[in-house]
Amino acid sequence: MPDIVVMFFLLGVVAGLVKSDLKLPKAAYDVLSLLLMLTIGLKGGMALHQSMGPGLFSELGGVLLLGVLSPLLIFPVVYYLLRLSLANSASLTAHYGSVSAGTFAVALAYVQGRELLAGGQVTLYLVLLELPAIVFGLLIYRKLSGKNTGSTAALWHETLTNRGVILLVGGVLIGWLYGPQAGEQVTGLYTNAFYGVLALFLLEMGMVAASTLHGLQRSHWRVIAFAVAMPMVLACLGLSMAIALGLPEGSAIILASLTASASYIAAPVAIRSAIPDADIGLAMLASLGVTFPFNVIIGIPLYHSMWLWLAG
């Protein structure tokens, strides 16, 4: 049986496919996403409290390198093999080089449910892997198209100051400064409600994923194949980096799951404003309609099995 939080996602998919009138108000979804980001940051910061070793910075440097290599691998695939336009190739590069906070939350729940060892710094993986690909995708488009998509400084500012990054980094800092005991009266409320918030978040994500599938056409088959195959390729890249860094089992699974994921929040916002020629619907169909369900239902347990095989 899949984890219980995954069943909420499947319930949302079914509700969306049968066109049920079930839906979460936008304000409720916004609150859930904010709570989820803040809780993930707090949990990571509290785990880091009094446990920051000298190898932390080399580990985070390896993860950042992974965030740089991923878009460089993805762009030639979508541009030359899928034969998409430059705008859509840059868009998919940004979406698939970046990562999904929802996938991270499910992977974290998977690891914690099995009591696998994972360091508190895994929350920082999310931040380090989310940012470079969005910038790289836009820089590739700017270079090859010759179009000015705005200043790089403005792009970095927009990327670094989005609400997800602010809540994640702020949560990590607060959790790290106060630890699990000193801040229990505040942090306990969030951390104890993590699974409940995640379940409702996934219910909404299931309905949104189902809505993207309504626009599925036969001509999309290459993008659909990419949306299933690319996560497994990227997961292998993440697992290789995990082995090189000597990460524990839980951290390795989370890194592989993150690398295999695709952004459906930060990247669409950046691409929509910077590359107006890109088909955001196509990117959302691939990232949220195909890759997110694949990772949540099949991918994370698959990456765990791959890790067990690679680690001997």
C-alpha positions as CSV (number, residue, x, y, z in Angstrom):
1,M,0.0,0.0,0.0
2,P,1.3,3.5,-0.8
3,D,1.7,6.0,2.0
4,I,-1.6,7.4,3.2
5,V,-0.7,11.0,2.1
6,V,-0.4,9.6,-1.5
7,M,-3.9,8.3,-1.3
8,F,-5.1,11.9,-0.7
9,F,-3.4,12.8,-4.0
10,L,-5.1,9.9,-5.8
11,L,-8.4,11.0,-4.3
12,G,-7.9,14.5,-5.8
13,V,-7.0,13.0,-9.2
14,V,-10.2,10.9,-9.2
15,A,-12.3,13.9,-8.1
16,G,-10.8,16.0,-10.9
17,L,-11.2,13.3,-13.6
18,V,-14.9,12.8,-12.8
19,K,-15.4,16.6,-12.7
20,S,-16.6,16.6,-9.1
21,D,-17.6,19.9,-7.5
22,L,-15.0,19.3,-4.8
23,K,-12.4,22.1,-4.6
24,L,-10.4,23.9,-2.0
25,P,-10.8,27.7,-1.9
26,K,-7.8,29.6,-3.3
27,A,-7.3,31.2,0.1
28,A,-7.2,27.8,1.8
29,Y,-4.7,26.5,-0.8
30,D,-2.5,29.6,-0.2
31,V,-2.5,29.0,3.5
32,L,-1.7,25.3,3.1
33,S,1.3,26.0,0.8
34,L,2.6,28.7,3.2
35,L,2.3,26.3,6.2
36,L,4.0,23.5,4.2
37,M,7.0,25.7,3.3
38,L,7.4,27.1,6.8
39,T,7.1,23.7,8.4
40,I,9.6,22.1,6.1
41,G,12.0,25.0,6.9
42,L,11.5,24.7,10.6
43,K,12.0,20.9,10.6
44,G,15.2,21.2,8.7
45,G,16.5,24.0,10.9
46,M,15.7,22.1,14.1
47,A,17.5,19.1,12.8
48,L,20.5,21.3,12.0
49,H,20.5,22.7,15.6
50,Q,23.9,21.9,17.2
51,S,24.7,19.4,14.4
52,M,26.5,21.5,11.8
53,G,29.8,19.7,10.9
54,P,32.7,20.8,8.8
55,G,31.5,18.6,5.9
56,L,28.3,20.5,5.5
57,F,29.6,23.1,3.1
58,S,31.2,20.6,0.8
59,E,27.9,18.6,0.8
60,L,25.9,21.7,-0.1
61,G,28.5,22.6,-2.8
62,G,28.0,19.2,-4.4
63,V,24.2,19.7,-4.4
64,L,24.6,23.2,-6.0
65,L,26.8,21.7,-8.7
66,L,24.0,19.2,-9.3
67,G,21.6,22.2,-9.7
68,V,24.0,23.6,-12.4
69,L,24.5,20.4,-14.3
70,S,20.9,19.4,-14.6
71,P,19.7,22.2,-16.9
72,L,22.8,21.7,-19.1
73,L,21.8,18.1,-19.5
74,I,18.1,18.8,-20.1
75,F,18.3,21.6,-22.7
76,P,19.9,19.5,-25.5
77,V,17.4,16.7,-24.9
78,V,14.3,18.9,-25.3
79,Y,15.8,21.1,-28.1
80,Y,17.4,18.5,-30.3
81,L,15.5,15.3,-29.5
82,L,12.0,16.6,-28.7
83,R,12.5,19.3,-31.4
84,L,10.6,21.9,-29.4
85,S,10.9,25.6,-30.1
86,L,13.6,27.6,-28.4
87,A,11.1,29.2,-26.1
88,N,9.5,25.9,-25.0
89,S,12.9,24.2,-24.7
90,A,14.1,27.0,-22.4
91,S,10.8,26.7,-20.5
92,L,11.1,22.9,-20.0
93,T,14.7,23.3,-19.0
94,A,13.8,25.8,-16.3
95,H,10.9,23.6,-15.1
96,Y,12.8,20.3,-15.0
97,G,16.1,21.7,-13.9
98,S,14.3,23.3,-10.9
99,V,12.5,21.2,-8.3
100,S,9.1,20.6,-6.7
101,A,8.5,21.4,-3.0
102,G,5.5,19.1,-3.1
103,T,7.6,16.2,-4.2
104,F,10.1,17.1,-1.5
105,A,7.4,17.0,1.2
106,V,6.2,13.6,0.0
107,A,9.8,12.3,-0.1
108,L,10.4,13.7,3.4
109,A,7.3,11.9,4.7
110,Y,8.4,8.7,3.0
111,V,11.8,8.8,4.7
112,Q,10.4,9.8,8.1
113,G,7.8,7.1,7.9
114,R,10.5,4.4,7.4
115,E,12.8,6.0,10.0
116,L,15.6,6.4,7.5
117,L,18.5,8.6,8.4
118,A,18.4,12.1,6.8
119,G,20.3,15.2,7.7
120,G,18.5,18.5,8.5
121,Q,20.3,20.1,5.6
122,V,18.1,18.3,3.1
123,T,15.8,21.4,3.3
124,L,18.7,23.4,2.0
125,Y,18.8,21.0,-1.0
126,L,15.4,22.3,-2.0
127,V,16.6,25.9,-2.0
128,L,19.9,25.2,-3.8
129,L,18.2,23.1,-6.5
130,E,15.3,25.4,-7.1
131,L,17.1,28.5,-8.1
132,P,19.9,27.8,-10.7
133,A,17.9,26.1,-13.4
134,I,15.3,29.0,-13.7
135,V,18.2,31.4,-14.2
136,F,20.0,29.1,-16.6
137,G,16.9,28.5,-18.7
138,L,16.3,32.2,-19.1
139,L,20.0,32.9,-19.8
140,I,20.0,30.1,-22.5
141,Y,17.0,31.7,-24.2
142,R,18.5,35.1,-24.0
143,K,21.8,33.9,-25.5
144,L,20.3,31.9,-28.4
145,S,17.4,34.1,-29.3
146,G,19.2,37.4,-29.0
147,K,16.2,38.9,-27.1
148,N,16.6,40.9,-23.9
149,T,14.5,39.2,-21.2
150,G,15.4,41.8,-18.5
151,S,18.5,42.2,-16.3
152,T,20.1,39.3,-14.7
153,A,20.1,41.1,-11.4
154,A,16.4,41.6,-11.5
155,L,15.9,37.9,-12.3
156,W,18.0,36.8,-9.3
157,H,16.1,39.2,-7.1
158,E,12.8,37.8,-8.2
159,T,14.0,34.3,-7.8
160,L,15.6,34.8,-4.4
161,T,12.7,36.7,-2.9
162,N,9.7,34.6,-3.9
163,R,7.6,33.5,-0.9
164,G,8.8,29.9,-1.0
165,V,12.5,30.7,-0.7
166,I,11.8,33.3,2.0
167,L,9.7,30.9,4.1
168,L,12.1,28.0,3.6
169,V,15.3,29.9,4.5
170,G,13.6,31.9,7.3
171,G,12.2,28.6,8.7
172,V,15.6,27.0,8.6
173,L,17.2,30.0,10.4
174,I,14.5,30.1,13.1
175,G,14.6,26.4,13.7
176,W,18.4,26.4,13.8
177,L,18.6,29.3,16.2
178,Y,16.0,28.0,18.7
179,G,16.1,24.2,18.3
180,P,13.3,21.8,19.1
181,Q,13.1,22.7,22.8
182,A,13.3,26.5,23.0
183,G,10.8,27.1,20.3
184,E,8.4,24.2,21.0
185,Q,5.5,26.4,21.9
186,V,5.5,27.7,18.3
187,T,7.2,25.1,16.2
188,G,5.3,22.2,17.7
189,L,2.1,23.5,16.2
190,Y,3.5,23.3,12.7
191,T,5.6,20.2,12.9
192,N,2.9,18.1,14.6
193,A,0.4,19.1,11.8
194,F,2.9,18.3,9.0
195,Y,1.1,15.2,7.7
196,G,-2.3,16.7,7.9
197,V,-1.3,19.8,6.0
198,L,0.5,17.7,3.4
199,A,-2.5,15.5,2.9
200,L,-4.8,18.4,2.1
201,F,-2.1,20.0,-0.1
202,L,-1.9,16.8,-2.1
203,L,-5.6,16.6,-2.4
204,E,-5.6,19.9,-4.2
205,M,-2.6,19.0,-6.3
206,G,-4.4,15.8,-7.4
207,M,-7.3,17.9,-8.7
208,V,-5.0,20.4,-10.4
209,A,-3.0,17.5,-12.0
210,A,-6.3,16.0,-13.3
211,S,-7.3,19.3,-14.8
212,T,-4.1,19.6,-16.8
213,L,-4.7,16.1,-18.3
214,H,-8.0,17.3,-19.9
215,G,-5.8,19.2,-22.5
216,L,-3.9,16.0,-23.4
217,Q,-3.5,15.4,-27.1
218,R,-2.0,12.7,-29.2
219,S,0.6,15.1,-30.5
220,H,2.0,15.5,-27.0
221,W,3.3,11.9,-26.9
222,R,7.0,13.0,-27.0
223,V,6.6,15.4,-24.2
224,I,4.7,12.8,-22.1
225,A,7.5,10.3,-22.8
226,F,10.1,12.9,-21.7
227,A,8.1,13.6,-18.5
228,V,8.3,10.0,-17.5
229,A,11.8,9.1,-18.7
230,M,13.7,12.3,-17.7
231,P,12.9,12.0,-13.9
232,M,14.6,8.6,-13.9
233,V,17.7,9.9,-15.7
234,L,17.9,12.8,-13.3
235,A,17.3,10.5,-10.3
236,C,20.4,8.5,-11.4
237,L,22.3,11.8,-11.5
238,G,21.1,12.6,-7.9
239,L,21.9,9.1,-6.6
240,S,25.4,9.3,-8.1
241,M,26.0,12.6,-6.4
242,A,24.7,11.1,-3.1
243,I,27.1,8.3,-3.4
244,A,30.0,10.6,-4.2
245,L,29.1,12.8,-1.1
246,G,28.6,9.7,1.1
247,L,25.1,10.7,2.1
248,P,23.0,8.5,4.4
249,E,20.1,6.5,2.9
250,G,17.3,9.0,3.7
251,S,19.2,12.0,2.4
252,A,20.1,10.1,-0.8
253,I,16.4,9.3,-1.5
254,I,15.4,12.9,-0.9
255,L,18.2,14.2,-3.2
256,A,17.2,11.7,-5.9
257,S,13.5,12.6,-5.6
258,L,14.3,16.3,-5.7
259,T,16.5,16.0,-8.8
260,A,13.9,13.9,-10.5
261,S,11.1,16.5,-9.8
262,A,10.0,19.5,-11.8
263,S,8.8,22.9,-10.7
264,Y,5.2,23.8,-11.1
265,I,5.2,27.0,-8.9
266,A,8.3,29.1,-9.1
267,A,9.3,28.3,-12.7
268,P,5.9,29.0,-14.4
269,V,5.9,32.5,-12.7
270,A,9.4,33.3,-13.9
271,I,8.9,31.9,-17.4
272,R,5.5,33.5,-18.0
273,S,6.9,37.0,-17.5
274,A,10.4,36.5,-19.1
275,I,9.5,34.2,-22.1
276,P,6.0,35.2,-23.3
277,D,6.4,32.9,-26.4
278,A,6.7,29.8,-24.2
279,D,3.6,27.5,-23.9
280,I,3.2,27.4,-20.1
281,G,0.3,24.9,-20.5
282,L,2.6,22.4,-22.1
283,A,5.2,22.8,-19.3
284,M,2.4,22.4,-16.7
285,L,1.0,19.3,-18.5
286,A,4.4,17.7,-18.3
287,S,5.5,18.8,-14.8
288,L,2.3,18.7,-12.9
289,G,0.1,16.4,-15.0
290,V,2.7,13.6,-15.6
291,T,6.0,14.0,-13.6
292,F,4.5,14.9,-10.2
293,P,2.0,12.0,-10.2
294,F,4.8,9.6,-11.4
295,N,7.2,10.7,-8.7
296,V,4.6,10.6,-5.9
297,I,3.0,7.3,-6.8
298,I,5.9,5.3,-8.4
299,G,9.1,7.3,-8.5
300,I,10.1,7.8,-4.8
301,P,9.8,4.0,-3.9
302,L,11.6,3.3,-7.2
303,Y,14.5,5.6,-6.4
304,H,14.8,4.0,-3.0
305,S,15.1,0.6,-4.7
306,M,17.7,2.1,-7.1
307,W,19.7,3.4,-4.1
308,L,19.6,0.0,-2.4
309,W,20.9,-1.6,-5.6
310,L,23.6,1.0,-6.2
311,A,24.8,1.0,-2.6
312,G,25.1,-2.7,-2.6
